[in-house]
Each structure stands twice: as C-alpha cells, then as structure tokens.
Amino acid sequence: MLSTVNELGLTGDGNTKYSGWIPVEGTPMKMPATVIKGSNDGPNILITGGVHGGEYPCIETAIQLANEIQSESLSGNIVVIHPVNTAAFLARMQYYGPYDGKNLNRVFPGKASGTVSERIAYTVNQIQKEADFFIDLHGGDIHESLVPFVIYSKNGGEELAEKSRLVAESVGFPYVVGSVSEGGSISGAASVGTPGFLAELGQCGQWSHGEVAEYKAGIYNALKHLGSIAGDPDQHQVTQLQKMTVVKSLDEGCWYPNVRLNEEVNKGDKLGEIRDYFGNTLSEYTAEASGVLLYLVTSLAIIKDDPLAAIGVA
Ligand SMILES: [Zn+2]
C-alpha cells in the first residue's frame, strides 16, 4: 500500500510518519494525507474522511486520527486522507463536487481519464487495491439528520462481506447495515477484493468535540479488532439490518416530513410530501418496507431525485 502512495506522489524520505499531498492526475485537486508506518507487522489500513465535503465530524475525526496515531503503537501501516474532497469542502457543497457536479460516492471505482470526481475515485481506488481493510468516514450532510450507523458492502462475495460486517460491528454505532449499492466507496473497495465499512455520524452541517470523540472511539475500537493497535476491543450490542431503502424525490419543491428520525415505521406509513410554492401537494411518499428511519432530509428545499429518507430493514 505504501509503495502505491509513494508512486502517487506522497513520499516520506524514510520517516515512519509523514504528511503531504496526493495529487489527482489531470485535475487541480490534491488530497491531504498522512502515512503512519507501524513498528510491528500488521494490516495495511486506508482511512478516508470527507468523500462528501459537508460532513464535518468525520473530517475532523480523520484529521485528529492522522495526528494521534503514532508508529510506536501501530502494527502494520495506516494511510489517512483528511479530507478526500477538499474542493467540495471549501465550496461547502452537499453530496456533489464543484468541478463536475457529480457525487463522488456514486462514481467508484472511478476512471483514470474521467471527470474530476471519477479521477479522485480512481486515485483512491489505487490505494484501496493494496489495502487489507478500508474505512470511510461519513455523516449526515449539511441538510440531513441521521442516527449513527455503519454500512458494509455485500458486493464482494460472502467471505468479504462477513469480515466487513464483523469489523463494522466493532465500531459500536447502534445499527449495522448491509448494502448492495454500486458506485460507493465501499463497493469500489469490494470490487478490488478489499473489505471495509462506511460509518455515518453527525448531521446538519455541524460538528462538536463530543461527536468527534465518539467517532474516534468507534474507529479506535475497530483498529483494535483489526490488530492495528494493541488491546482487546470492546464488545458492542448492535442491531443488524439487512438493507437500507432510500426514498427519492419525484419533484422539486418544499419537503414536509411526517416522521421523525430513529422512528419505527410500518410499510405503507406516510413519510411526508412535497408541495409547490403555492402549497399544492405534488407528491406523497410512503414507506416501502417496515423498519427504522436511519436518515431524514431536514431542508425545506428539495431537488428532484434527491434522497428524502432512508429506512433500515431488519
Ligand atoms: Zn457522505
């Protein structure tokens, strides 16, 4: 993994810990990254924060992890990218990147000669290929509320999914969800044989030291589970969910939810409606399955095809 990072342009002059920039070839983008070489043998771990630029607790968590983890207490190697999408971060954009208007977490494993987002994904995927485990830190976006949960990909076969699920469980967030979505960072990792998880904590364009502490505690426990840092991982009781159903908007306009975050909904329950600026109902949304409401869009403004809510199904 470290030779790949080296080839991509982040070199360390033989130091055990070093930071710098990983350029995204053919674009103005470069990603701030830190490499920590462990003093003992162990797994190669890639940690990314800020694939989405408006998810602040995860970005600060990635920055703090990069600063805190020291080679003396590490087995194996860790590369932290903190954050991946600096352009989206500085533009304070939800979901999308400013250069091509694409959602970086929908274009994995990317393309070497694609648009900026596709090239970012491609660059990250080169490191994913050489990693033994991939950890991607997310949260509710600027206009999203959510309950902390962890997603793992089921796309790389049963063995890979099971390894991913067990490490995802060790984070200790209340819900662990299996996913068959294509194009996301974890399915990009799964497509090159690397297990991993995508964690979600924080919401609505805010961050606090408390959230970052909670996030870091979860990731440190996962790193113990993986054998990267010493110590017995805490065991957590979490709720396993088989899938996540995302409800998308059919219209642009104003969004009026009928449900609350973390609420149990039954199939057919009304989730909310979209109205136009004159108060006329344009479309109504009902639960396609029974389950728990994992995230809910909080903005009044809604664009067509945007996610409105997600239901975790047991
Ligand atoms: Zn995200």
Residues whose N, C-alpha, C, O or C-beta is under 5 A from the ligand:
A	BS01	ZN	H52 H138 G139
